[in-house]
Amino acid sequence: MSVLVLGRARARLAEAPTLTILLASLVAAAMLLAPTYLIVRVAGEGSKAWDIISASNTTDAVIRTAMLALAVTGASIAISVPLAWLTTRTDLPLKQLWTVLLVLPLVVPSYVGAFILVSALGPRGTLQDWLSPFGVERLPEVYGFSGAWLALTIFSYPYVFLPLRAAFQGLDPALEEAARGLGKSGIETFRRVILPQLRPAMMGGGLLIALYTLSDFGAVSILRFDSLTRIVYLQYTTAFDRSAAAALGLVLVMMALMLVLIEGVTRGAGRYYSQSQRRQPATVRLGHWRWPALLLCLLVVGIGVAMPVSVVTFWLVRGLQAGESIGFVQEAAFNSAYASGLAALVAVAAALPVVYLAVRHPSPASSLLEKATYAGFALPAITVALALVFFASNYAPTVYQTLGLLVFAYVVRFLPQAISACRSSLVQINPRTEEAARSLGHGPSRVFLRITAPQMLPGLSAGAVMVFLTAMKELPATLLLSPIGFHTLATEIWASTSEAFFARAALPALVLLALSGVPTALMVLREPAAHE
């Protein structure tokens, strides 16, 4: 009898994706809007577009960009794994505070972060001035590949740090205890038991960082590194060659597609949930390793948070001493938080059906839908924004320059962040708990709200925070799509720095950092404490 009931439950679960497939299809169609525009534009150019794509300088730019993406992704994962473990599984002092501080680099706009890096660590920067009395006449150059690698790593590693924290919180300690009971050392247990379970979070977060590196313009431009994205921007804004920019943008889409396919292969089809009832793990005592752990946290926070805050505060104080007029940015702060908050909610809501379909009902179609959502994140923001401007002005003029279109652009760009975090949580949930609830007569919506969603909460929170923080600093889409008179902190910073009014940009930059710490702190404070 129980077999029959379970069989019926499985049958009902098999029917459940009907509505999910519809929602996921709509989301995927929205994500494909910008690449479709590029394909149409490139197809109209014929052989000219192919000549641009196959040119030797395009190949060189692709190789440079791929090497930068690989270096930034590898370094970010190497930083994030120990930091995520320290802030979730150990007795690290003040680990909630460290968690909030370690996430904040994500909100620093890349162009601001790169400029701060140059002004602090450059050959004529602040550090050079401090070291000159000790005979240090010139520091190494921070421009080029090394500077772009450092800036993008330090200001994008939270893309993998947050999913990894959610993954650590979802691990079953029974597996680790069993390995230790078999005589495995702590390091071997981590390598053979814990690390394989972190693979979805590492691969998903690493994919986000690689795609972010592909699409970034601000850091590579200021640090004089000729990535493919910078060339696309120059074609749009300097050469006014939209056809060449579209062709090169399509190359970015192809690179993004290859990254998504590689991530899908490396992720594998393994099972990452436990058959036993989940419980909180015991806290790991760091002992004499506490001081190296604190030093690591201090080093990362020092470069990613303390250095930007100190440089921006220096701009603010210097401007006040010079009599600079610095107005309060209350309206811009509200607009930033409101639009970014809406984008975070919509992105998580849109990610859920895509993730559920791909994880619980895997198929070539569901895999394609999931991968299609990554297209918008790989493209330069100006390419996505111009595609939406083209679409809205020609086919939907009533939504042009409205808050709804701006939020939609944020979701198009940052939906993969929500998908990555939500997926890493869902794969750790045993589907038998959902099947058991369905066998007792509960509908799919009730099962999701009562069983699945509470267990996915770390991933949902991490995804929402990532979207919120990234949308707060988004510039090109905000400039092109926001309603008339709708100013955000990012646009205020850009308007001031573009005219070299750094003191005027200091206050909105500090408010941006402070405002971004609020949702991060709330997420950390809601986390359950580990058992002693």
N, C-alpha and C positions, 0 to 999 in steps of 0.2 A: 504493500500500500504506500509506504514511504517513497519507494522508487517511482511509483506512478505520480505521486504528488510532486516530487522533484523534477520528473520529466515534464510535467505540465508547467512548472515554474520556468524551466529552461526554454520551453516553447514560448511562454509569454515574454521572456527576456529577448528572445530572437525577434519578436515582433516589435519590441520597444523602439528600435532605431528609426521608425518611419518618420516621426516628427523631428527627431534629431538629425536625420539625413537632410531634411528640408532646411532646417536652420543652418546646418553646417554648409550646405550648398550655397545659401544666400551669403553667408560670411565669406566663403571662398570666392564667390563671384565678385564681391566687393574688393577683395584683395587683388584680384587679377585685373582690376580696372587700369591701374597705371602701366603694368607691362603690356596690356593690350594696346594702349595708346602708342607705346613705343614700337610695337610690332607693326601697327598700321602705318606709322610715320616712316619706319625704315623700309617697309615693303614698297612704299611709293617712290623711294629713291633708286631702287634697282641696283645697278652695278656700282654706283657711287658709294652706297652704304657698305657694300662688300669690300671695296678698296680701302675704306677707312678701317673696317674691322680687321682685315688681313694685313695691314701695314706693319712694318717692323717696329715702329715706335709704339704701336698699340700692344704688340706682344711684350715689349720691354716693360711697359706700364703694368700689364697683367702680372708679370713675374714679380715685379717690385711689390705690387699690392698684395699678392699671395704670400710672399715671404713676410711682409709686415703682419698680415693677419695671423699667420702661423706663429710668429714670435710673440705677439700680444696674447694670443689664446693660451699658448703654453705657459707663459709667465703668470697669467691671471689664474689659471688652474693651480699652479704650484703655490701661489700665495693663498688662494682661497681655501684649499683643503685643510691645511693646519689651522687657519683662522676659524673656519666653521666648526672644526672639532673642538678647539679651545673654548669657544663661546657657547657650546651646547652640551658638552660631555665632561667638562673638567671643573675644578674648583678655582678657576682663574678669578682673581680678585676683581670686583666691579665689572663682571662680564656683561651685564646688561648695558652699562654705559659704553663699554668697548664696542658692543654690537651696534649701537646707534651711531657711534663715531665712524665705525668701519664701513657703514652704508653711505654716509654723507658724500664721499667723493663722486658718487653717481650723479649728483645734482649739479655739479660744477660744469657749466658749458665748456665744450672742448676748446673753443677759441679763447675763453678766459683762462682755462687751465694751462693752455700752451703759453699764453702771454705771461702768466704768473711764473711758469717754469723758466722762461727766458729771463725775466726780470730778477728772479731769485738765484738761478744757477748758471746763467749765461756768463760769457767772458767778461762782461762789464756789469754783472748783476750784484745783488746785495751780498751774497756770499763772497764774491771777489773783493768787495770793499772791506769785509770783516777780516779776510785773510791777508790782505796786502801788508799790514804791519809785520807779519811773520815771514815776509819774503816771497809770498806767492804772487807772482806778477800777472799770470793769466791762467784761467781755468780752461779745461777742454771745451770744445764747441758742443753745444746741445742741439744744433741744427742737423737736419738730415735724418737718416734711418734711426739712429740711436735716440735722438730727442723725441721723434714721433712714437717710437716703441715705448719709451718711459712714460710719456704723457698719456697715451691711450691705455697703457696697462694700469696706471695708478688711478685713472678716472673711469675705468670701465670694469675692473675686476668684480665689483658688486653684482654684476649680471650673473656670475656663477657662484658668488659667495652666498647670496640669498637662497637660490634653489638648493645648494648644498646644506645649508642650515636646516631647511625644511626636510631634506632627505635624512639627515642625521636624527632629527626628531622622530622620524617614522620608522627607524630601524628597530628590529626586535632583538633585545639583549640576550634572549635565550640562545641564539645562534653563536654569539660571542662566548657565552658561558660554556656552551658545549665544546667549542674549539679549545678554550683554556682547560677544560676538564680532560681533554685528550692530550694535554701536555704541550700545546702550542704556546709560543711566547707571545707577548703583547704585540710586537712588531709583525710577527707572522700572522697572527689573528687579524690584524688590521689589513694586511696585504691580501690575504686569501679569503677572508669572510666579509669585512666591512667594505673594502674598496670596490669589489664587484657589485655590491648593492648600491653604491653611489654612482655607478656608470650612467644611468639615465640623467641624473642631475648634472653630472660633469659634462656629458655630451650635449645636453640641451643648453646649459649655460655657456659652454664653449662655443656652440653654434651662434648664440646671440652675440658674443664678443667678436667672433670672426665677421659676422654680418655687419656689426656696428663699425668695425674697422674698415670694411669695404665702403661703407656709406659716409664715413666721416670726412668733412671738409675743413673744419675750423683748425684742428690741431695740425694736420699735414700742411695746410697753407701757411700758417704762422711759422712752422718749423721747417719750411722749405723742402718738403719731401714730395716729389712728383708721383703721387698715387693716381690711379685711374679716376677716382672721384674728383680730384682737383682738376684734372684735364676736362672732365665733363662740365664742371662749374665754369672754367675759363671759356669753353665753347659757348655756353649759355650767355655769360655776362660780358665777355670781352670780344670774342670773335663774332658774336651774334649768329653763329651757325647752328641753328636748332636741329638740322638734319644730322650733322656730325655728332652733336650731343646725344641725340636719340639713339644713334648707332652705337656709341660708346656706352650709353645707359643700358642698351640691350646686352652688351658684353657683361656688364655688372650682374644683370639678371641671370645670365648663363653661369657665371661664377657662383652666384648664390644658390642656384639649383644644384650645382655640383657639391657644394658644401652640405646642403640639406640631404642629398643622396648619401654622401659619405657618413653623415651623422646617423642616418637610418640604418646603415650597414653596421657601423661600430656599436650602435645601441643594442643590436641583437634582439632576439625574441624570447629571452629568458624570463623566468618568473621571479619577481622581486618582492613578493609578499610572503608572509609567514602563515603557516597553518595554525599556529597557536594563538592564544589571546595576547594582544599587545599590552605591554606594561612599560612603565618608565625605567630607563636604565639607571644603574648606580653611578654616582659621581666619581670620576677618576681623580685621584689625588696626584697633583703635579710634583709635590715634594720640592727637591732642589731644582727641578726644571721650571719652577714658577717664574724665576727671574729671566731666563731666556725667553719664555713665553711672553712676559710683559714687555721685554725689549722688542720682540717682533711686532707686537701690537702698537707699541709706541713709535716704532720706525714707520710703519705703514700709515698710521694716523698723522704722524708728523709731516710726511710728504703730501698726503692726500687731503688733510683737513687743516692742520696747524699752519702750514706754509701758505695756502690760499687765504686763510682768515687773516694771518698777520700781514700779508702783502696788501690785501684789500683794506684792512684797518689803517695801514700806513697811508694809503691813498686818501682815506676819509679824513684822518687827522691833518694831513698836509693840506688838503683842500680847505678845511675849516680854518686853519691858521692863515691861509692865503686869502680868506674872505670869500671863498667860493659859495655860491648860492646852491644849497642842497635842500630840495623839497622833500616832504614826506611822500611815501609811495603806497599809501593805504589802498587806494583804488586799484593800482596795478597788482598789489599782493592779493587782494580779494579776487580779482579776475583770474590770476594764475591758479589760485587754489580751487576756484569754482570750476573752471574749464578742465583742469587736470583731474579733479575729483570725479567729474562726470565721465571723463575718458577712462579712468581706472575702473569704475563700476561697469561701464558698457563693455570694456575689453574683457573683464573677467566673465561677465555674462555671456559674451560671444565665444569665449574660449571653451567654456564648459561643454557645449554639445560637440564641438570638434574633438576635444580630448576624449570624451566619453565614447564617441563613435570609434576613434582610432584605437583606444585601449581595450574596450569591452567587445567591440565587433570589428576586429582587424580584417581588412580586405584590401585589394589594390585600390578600390575606389576611395575608401576611408583614408588610406595612406596618402593618396594623391591630394585629397581635400586638405589634409593636415599640412602637407608640404607646400601647397599653394598659398597658404596664409603667410609664409615667410617672404614672399616676393616684395611686399611693401617695405620691409625693414632693411632689405639689402640695397635698395635704390637710394640715391641722394634725396634728401627731403625736398629739395627744390624740384626734382623731377616728379615726385608724387604730387606736390602742391600744384605744379603747372598742369599736370594731367587732370586734377580735380577742377582747376580754374577753367580749363578747356571744356570739360564735361558740363560743369554747372552753367557757365555763361552761354553755352549753345543749346543745352537740352533741359536744364532745370534752373532758369534764372531766378526763381523765387527763393532758392536756398543759397544763392551766391552771396558771399560775405555775411553769413549768419553764424551764430554760435553753433548750431547743429552741424553745419558743414565743417567747422573747425574741429569739433569733437570727433566727427567721423574721420577726418584726416589723422588725428592722433591715434584713433583705433586702427586705421589702416597701417600706420607706421609701427605701432607698438604692441599689436595683438600677439606677436610671437613671444614676447616676454611673459604674458599671462599664460600662454599655452605651455611654455617650457616649465614654468613653476607648477602649474596645475597637473601636468603630466607626471612630473617626478613624484607627486603625492599620490596620484590615483594608482600608479603601477604598484605601490606598496600596500594597497588595500585588497584583502582577500575577497574575490567575487562571491565566494560561497556565503558570506554574510548577507549579501544582497539577495542571493537566490533563496536563502532560508526565509528572509522577510517576505519575498514575493510568494513563497509557498504557503505562507500564513494568510494570504489574501490581501496584502497591502499593494496599492498601485505603485507604478514606477516613480511618480512625483513624491509620494510619501516616503518611499524607500530612500530616494536620493536625499531628501531633506533630513530624515531621521537617522540614516545609517551612513551614507557616503559622504555628504557634505561636512559633518563634524570631523571626520577623519581626514578630510582634505584641507581643513582650516589652515594649517601652516603653509601649504602651497598656494591657497587662495589669497592669503594675506601677503605672501611674498610677491605674487604676481601683481596684486593691486598696488603695492608699494613701488615696485619697479616701474610700472606704467605711470603712476603719479609723479615720481621723481623725474623720469625722463621727459614727460610731457611738460613739466614745469620749466625745463630749460630749452624746449624746442623753439627754434627761431624761424627758419625759412617758411614753414607751413603757417606759423602764426602771422608773419608779416604779410603773406599773400592772401590768406583766407579769413582772417579775423574781421569782425564787423568794424565799420568805420568808428574811430574813437575808442576801440577796445584795446587798451594798452596792458601788457603783462610785464612782469619783472624781467623776462628775457628780452623783450623789445626795448625796455628802458635801459638795460645794460648795453645792448647793441648800439642804440642811438648815441649813448654817451661815449663808449669806447671807440666807435667809428670816427668820432670827431676829436679823439684824444682827450676827452674830459674824464679822466680816470677817477678823479675825486667824486664826480657826480654819479659815476657808475658804482661807487663803493657801497653806498647805502642799499640800493636794490639787491646787490650781490650778497650782502650780509643778511638781508631779510629773506632772500631766497634760501640760503643755507639754514637759517633759523626755522623758517616755515616748513622746510623739508624734513627737519628732525622730528616734527610732531607725529606724523603717521608712523614713522619708524619706531619712535619710542612707544607708541600705543601698541604696535605689533609685538614688540619685545616684552612689554609688561603683561600682555595677555598670555604669554607662553607658560605652560606648566613647568614647575620646578622639577629638576631631576631628583630622584631619591638618593638618600645617603647610602 
